[in-house]
């Protein structure tokens, strides 16, 4: 069994959003916008939206969870 591409993509995007948020909080501006307030708003919005999307989906990483997904699909 293999972890789905969607699960990997959502996890990577979440990690990037979190790194972006940490850099913004530390005073660095990874998004080149002059107004710091806009940068913080964009970074916070990206983090919240990505976190919600990433964990709305069923992100199966373990072999047991992947097998459970297969059983669920076979029952549908």
N, C-alpha and C positions, 0 to 999 in steps of 0.2 A: 504494500500500500504506500501511497505517496501523498504528501501534504499538497493541497491544491494551490494552484498559482494565485488564486484570489486571496487565500489566507496569507501567503508570503507577501503579496503586494500590499495588502492592508497593514500588515505588521511593519514593513519597511517605511511606508508613508507615515505611520504613527511615530516611529522612531525619529524620522526626519523632523516632524512637527515638534516633538519633544525637545530635540536638540536646538531647533530654532527658538523655541520658547526660552530655554535655559540661556542661550546666548543673548537674547533680548533682555532678559532679566539681569544679566551680568553687565549690561551696558554696551554690548556690541550690537550693531545693526546689520544682520545678515541680508535683510531686504533693503536695498538702497533707496530709501525714501527719506527726504529731508526732515519731515515732521515726525518727531519721536512718538507722539501720541498715536498717529496713524499706524506707525510700525508696530507698536505694542498691541493695538486693536486687531490688526491683521494677524499677528503672531498668535494672539490668544484665540481668535476666531478659528484659525487653522488648527490649533491644538484641540479645541473643543469639538469641532466638526469631525476631524480625523479620529479622535478617540471614540466618538459615538458611532461612526461608520465601522471602525475596526472591531468593536465589540458587539455590534448589532448582529453581525453575521456569526455563524457557528464556526469558530476557528479551531479546527481539530489538529493538534500537533502529535499526540501520542498514538501509538499503534491501536490501543483499545478504543480511543475516540474515533479513529479512522474506520475501524471495524464496525463500530456502532453506527456511523454514518451510512455504511454499506447496508446494514440491516434495516435502517430507517428507509433508505431508498427502495429496498426490495419490498417493503411493506406498503409503500405508496401506490 
